[in-house]
Amino acid sequence: MAPVKDTAVLAELKQLAASAHMDIGFGAQPGLLINKLNLADLNEDGRRKAVANVKNSIDQAYLVGARILALLDGPNSYPGPEKASAAKDQIVKSLGELCQYAQEKATDYTLWISVENFDRDIEKNSLLGPTAEAAEVVARVKQSHENIGLTVDLSHLPLLHETPMQALSAAASNLIHIHVGNAIMEKGREGYGDQHPGFGVPGSENDVPDLVAYLKALFAIGYFSKKVPTPMPVVTFECKPLSFETPEIVIANLKRAWLEAWAKLEV
């Protein structure tokens, strides 16, 4: 779930999840994207505003019992090659502060921060960015704060010009969350960029064979058997309908693609 304005509903959401035998994950990305905040901001005031926004998400995550909070650095966070190193220092500082805050707010468990990397040159223009670079940043933070890991999204891999095995091998030691989805890289087509269409739509990058490759890579790196902060390794489906589709059609698309890919696995 994402941050809410009316925090009074959080107790109700927590109870609904418990009644449904579900675990809640929290996403801080909307707050950063909507408010155009950047955890890697070279301007210290801007960086502090981004950190404050995510701290609010951490507070809400604890109120609903979430064990993991995913985030990104921020939209247009890549400042160019000349300033990239300084920006990485800034996000290491931000992530360290957020991990520390999550530890200070811990109850009977500690919330983990999961860094999701996005495209650098198509839509989000993120510092993180290439999976190997995101993994390096997380490893730096991990030296002083245990409660941090990586989220890898299948839909972002074409936008990053990476294969599933390239990305997941780079992320393996710190991978704690995965997303499944699709992307369109054909300019001018509806859904272009990081817009998460269903699998196999015309002009898109991912279909069942790509999902099979992703799953094989996940098994190869041991994701489904590793210890993670959630009760079990999490797979999140991230998708939305195009203008001529309904949510129900897209959900059916995801289910069919997943079942077909799983049936074709040979691991």
Secondary structure, 3 states (H helix, E strand, C coil): CCCCCCHHHHHHHHHHHHHCCCCCCEECHHHHHHCCCCCCCCCHHHHHHHHHHHHHHHHHHHHCCCCEEEECCCCCCCCCCCCHHHHHHHHHHHHHHHHHHHHHCCCCCCCEEEEECCCCCCCCCCCCCCHHHHHHHHHHHHCCCCCEEEEEEHHHHHHHCCCHHHHHHHHHHHEEEEEECCCECCCCCCCEECCCCCCCCCCECCCHHHHHHHHHHHHHCCHHHCCCCCCCCCEEECCCCCCCCCHHHHHHHHHHHHHHHHHCCCC
